[in-house]
Amino acid sequence: MKFVKAVQRLGFSLDEIGQLLALEDGAHCSEAAELASQRLDDVRARLADLTRIEAALSRLVDECHVHQRKVSCPLIAALHDW
């Protein structure tokens, strides 16, 4: 159970955890590494998405501070355009 929880914290699904457990005999290290490599690619893609989201939100919040007390909120207006 400890193994399952640790691997889940790394983002592996239950199916992937099952695959890793099936490879546990030590003779399948390259296959386990491939599963981990795929997970790493997914994490990197999510990080890139989060970085883009962070930049967009940061710009929108900055716009709100610049345009305080205006009739139209630039953040809400920008979100309508998404």
Secondary structure, 3 states (H helix, E strand, C coil): CHHHHHHHHCCCCHHHHHHHHHCCCCCCHHHHHHHHHHHHHHHHHHHHHHHHHHHHHHHHHHHHHHCCCCCCCHHHHHHHHC
